[in-house]
Each structure stands twice: as structure tokens, then as C-alpha cells.
């Protein structure tokens, strides 16, 4: 127990030197105090890693210096924005429109006959050629082409669209109540 209290007393005795070193790095009293506090927390948490008989002052100063440089690097990546002005300029395009359109597409696909849905998914979604889709379905090439064409036309009709690009606009407008 005496070794822990002796170690603690030695660390406490070095606090003024740590604070002076921290101030020389940060040039700000508040930042220097925070830096010393972080150093003491790290030193206390890792006191079992300190080798008795080595230079405690050098060990603490190294922790303080490394903590300071870590904070400097972190601050470089951060943007000071207390008033939220920078944050208000950040925008992300809405994703709910795509979610709505995808749900509508899934519902419309379920309304297609199974052979039309299968052909359309193989060619349109899986990216297979008509020949590969015909082999998988066990039918003629012309039959697959016909099924895909009919499926596309029926899908557009189910979704009340004239062109594939209209589907997204129509679904968004329907949800927003502007259609």
C-alpha cells in the first residue's frame, strides 16, 4: 500500500511542472488544466505499466505530450460550429422516395403472372441475357422476349406510368398527396 501512496505523492508533486508544460504547449490555462487532468487519468489508469526505478517525470511528460498531439490531430478533423451555421449547410438527399418507389415496385411485381415476373427478374434485375433466361426457364428465346415485354408493359400499367422514369415521380406524388 505504501508503494501506491508513494507513487501517488510523487505524481501529485509533479502536477505544477505538468501544468507548466501543458501551458507551454496549449497557451491556454483552461486547455492546460484539461490536458493535465487527462494525463493524470491516463497515468493512474496505467500505473501498473510504469516501471519503478525509471523516470516518473519523463513518463508523465510523455503521456501529456502524446495526449496533446492526439487532441491537436482530433481538432484538425473537427469543425468549430457552436452556432450550428456549418451544420445547417450540410444536406443529404432524401432516401424515403426510393423506399416508397421500391415498395410500390415490389407490390406491382407480385401482381404479375409468375412466368412474367420470373422472366422480368431474370433479365431486368439479375442482368441475364435473353438466351440465359430462356435456358433457365426451359422455353424458347422468343417466348422469354415476349414475357419480358409483356411484364414491363403490365408493370407500367399497374403503376400508372407511361415511362419507367415516371414511376418514381408518381409514387412520391401519391404519398405526398399531390397526385
MOVEN-V176170 format. One line per field, one symbol per residue. psi: psi as a letter, one per 40 degrees, with the letter a starting at -180 (. if undefined). burial: # if it has 24 or more other C-alpha atoms within 12 Angstrom, else .. A space follows every 50 residues. Layout:
psi = ???
burial = ???
//
This chain:
psi = dddddddddddddeddddddddddddfhdddddddddddddddddfdeeh hieihddddddddddddddddddddddihhgdeedddeehihiieddddd dddddddddeeiiddddddddddddefiidddddddefiidddddddddd ddddddddefididdddddddddddefe.
burial = ......#...#..##..##.##..##....###.######..#....... .....##.###.###.##................................ #..##..##..#..#########......#..##..#......##.##.. ######.##.......######.......
//
